[in-house]
Structures are given as C-alpha cells and as structure tokens.
Amino acid sequence: MINKGRKHVCQPPRPPAQLATVKSENMTESYQPVVDAQRIGSDAIMAICVRCHQIYSDLYHERSTQDNGRAINQSDSYHGTILPSSHMLEAADAELASLLLCIHIASQPSSAEMREQYYMQRLYIQSQRIFACLQSIRKFSIETIQCGLLLAVYQIGAGLLSDAYVTLSTTTGLARAGQLLTCHKNTHDGDRSHEARVVWWAIFLLGRRILALASLPNHLPLLMEQPRDFEDLPDIHILRPSPEYEGDNQPYEYFKEELQAAYLTGKTLYYMSPLHESSESELEKLNGEIITRLGDMFAKAPGSWRPFCSAIAILLVTAVELQFTRLTNTAQDKEASSSCLQAISTHIKITIDIARNYLEDEDTNFATDIVPITGVISDYHTLVAIFRQRELGHEIATDDSEGLIVLKRSLNKKSNLWDLAGRFDIWALAGSFRKTNMEF
C-alpha cells in the first residue's frame, strides 16, 4: 500500500486558476455546486494523472534506449525539473496515490453519469492509461496489481462487466507471471507477504462477483480455478503444524484448504443464486462435498482446531446457508425440514466448540499475524442462524444459550485483533429480536 511517510518526487500540479475560481456571474439558480465541485476536482485529478502518465512514459523510453551493460541515463528533464531515474522509480507512491484518488472520485457516480458527463469519461480513460503504463515499467509489482484491482472494482460498480473481466484477467496474469503466489519464499517481509495474500483473495472474490453479476455466467471461465498444486499457493507464514505433529516435517497445507473451501463456497453461492434453478439432488450432492471436506480437515487434525480454523469456518458458514436454502425449498416436507434444522443445529454446535477452544487457547502468539476474519464472520453467521431458527419456531435450548455467551466472548477477544469484529456484536443482534426472552 502507499507509504505515507515517504516524500513524493513529483509534486501534483495545482489546478488552473479558471478551475479553482468560480465567477460570481455564474452563481445562478441553476448552478449545482456539488456537480461543479466534482468537475473541478476531477479536472485537478486529471492534471495529476496526465503528468504521472507522462513521467512513466519518459521512464519507459529512457529504459528502452539503454544498451546491454550500459548504465541507465541518470537524469531526465521534465518540465524544467531534473528527475534522476532512481528517484523516478520511487515516484510510484505518487503514481499510485493519484490513481487511488482518481478511482475513488470516479467510482462515486453511477454508470449513467459516467456516460453522460465527459469529465468522468476522461478520468476513466486516463486511469486505464496509467494502469497500462505501470504494466510496462513495474509489471509485476504489488502496486501495479493493486491498481488493476481498483480499476476492476470501479468497472464492476459502473456496470462495465466486460471491461472488469478483462482488467481482472490481466491482473491475475500479472500475479501469476510475477510469482506473487510464491514471493513469500524469497522475502522475510511479513507486511509484503500479507499484502500478497490480500491481493490473491481480492482476485478470487472479484472474479466470483463478476460471474454473479454477469447475465451468462456459464460462458465466462473462472479467473482463479480450484488449486491443483500446493506449490502454486502462498502460505504467507500461516503453514503451522499442530502441536501433536510438531516432530513431522510435513506442514499442514493451510492455505490450500482455505482456498478450496472458498472455491466450494463460490460454487454454493452460484447454485443458490436466482440465475440457477438448482434441484434438490444438486444441493444434496453439494452438501455432501462440503461435509466430506470438513471431515477430511477434522481427520487431519484430531483434537486440534488450529490448523484449518479459517477453512473450517468458511465451510461451516456455507453449510448453514445451504441448509437454510434447502429448508425454504422443502417447506412442505416436514421430514426434510426437520433434517435441515438438525443439520443446522449440528453446524452451530461445531462453531461454538471451535469458539470455545479459541477462548481456552493460551498461546497468544498464534494469532499475532493471523487476523481471524473468517472466524469473526463464522461467529456472526452462527448468531444469525440461532435467531433464524428461533423465528422458525425452533426453541432456543440451554446449550444454545450458553453458546451465545461463548460467541460473545469470542467476538470480544477477536475485536482486539480486528476492529471490525466489534461491529458483529451479539448485544446489538439480540436486541433486534423482540421475541427473544433471554437474560444475558
């Protein structure tokens, strides 16, 4: 991400005076200050983007003229300013900052406004040019890949799904060709490794978001397929052996399991979407795949919740949502409905047991570099599932009451590692259900 402490080499030019000053005679009743302010701001950002684009173009031409073994020309004249090449490489922070700001502003309007307002089109086109320039001179850097992700996010929000698919495909190719998946093996920089993992997850989730929004999802190949080889996946410092198997040299394939769990989740969401009319047999088969995967992970780590905590959390949430979908489809079948409710209760108890083990774990170093985001989401979904059962007429048992307290404590502990966990608060959730007659 952007290093705010570093001084940028290229200072953003000030917007022209005619853009910064609004003449009094233009202050009519039809004047819309918000729109004009947005236009003024976008023109100022355009000036920044154009300048950064030119700087990168100069750097690209400078590199292309060097001979084998000859040092790169150490200076480049740009608008009367001497910018050494080494410093121009450091200008990536300013470049990235301008793109981030450009995408942030451009993503505010709707797609209709982008088509109707010329200045928004200019911002969009210039952002594409900057991304293309970054591919030329910093092809495999995390900053370039992050810019591609931001551009794809904007395109998805603006309804430009075909453009988003192309941009994300390019970004995925950069991540693969640049060996982003294995970069952690050659570096001890934990922050960069964490960024690599976040980027990889962003590619995975955005790809499935595009497929969910596309009118013909079956005609688009997955941008990130189910992993085939463990060596293709990053562990990002989270391949940890269980205490029972510390003597073995075979670390648990943590991230592989996590990614496969997410793949099953994406598949489940697709089957549950309105775009796909799933039969009960398809849902039953998918449920069997989830249960099998859960069983495999529990079998590899008997008595220990740690090795696959995130992957297990992902699958438990998916399994519960799938059962609620089946419950809706089989509302008239009492036997099938009872089976679904029983399966939901089983998954809830497993999640509560994992949360209880998490609370009893005294090894505070375990979670220092692993923020349990999936665990937080799993806890929250479990709370929702308990109350959804209550609304369906399923009485909350004593065990569920104790489980609510366990989940509350688990969220409190996790909130120390992830501030967003504080938003998933059982007190606020419980207060929204007037039918719940429980004393905490």
Secondary structure as UniProt FT lines:
FT   TURN            4..5
FT   HELIX           17..20
FT   HELIX           24..26
FT   TURN            29..30
FT   HELIX           33..64
FT   TURN            68..69
FT   STRAND          77..78
FT   TURN            79..80
FT   STRAND          81..82
FT   HELIX           85..90
FT   HELIX           92..106
FT   HELIX           111..116
FT   HELIX           118..137
FT   TURN            139..140
FT   HELIX           142..157
FT   TURN            158..159
FT   HELIX           161..177
FT   TURN            178..179
FT   HELIX           180..186
FT   HELIX           190..213
FT   HELIX           217..219
FT   HELIX           230..232
FT   TURN            236..237
FT   HELIX           243..245
FT   TURN            246..247
FT   HELIX           254..272
FT   TURN            274..275
FT   HELIX           280..300
FT   TURN            302..303
FT   TURN            307..308
FT   HELIX           309..329
FT   TURN            330..332
FT   HELIX           334..360
FT   HELIX           364..367
FT   HELIX           373..391
FT   TURN            392..393
FT   HELIX           398..415
FT   TURN            416..417
FT   HELIX           419..423
FT   HELIX           426..431
FT   TURN            434..435
//
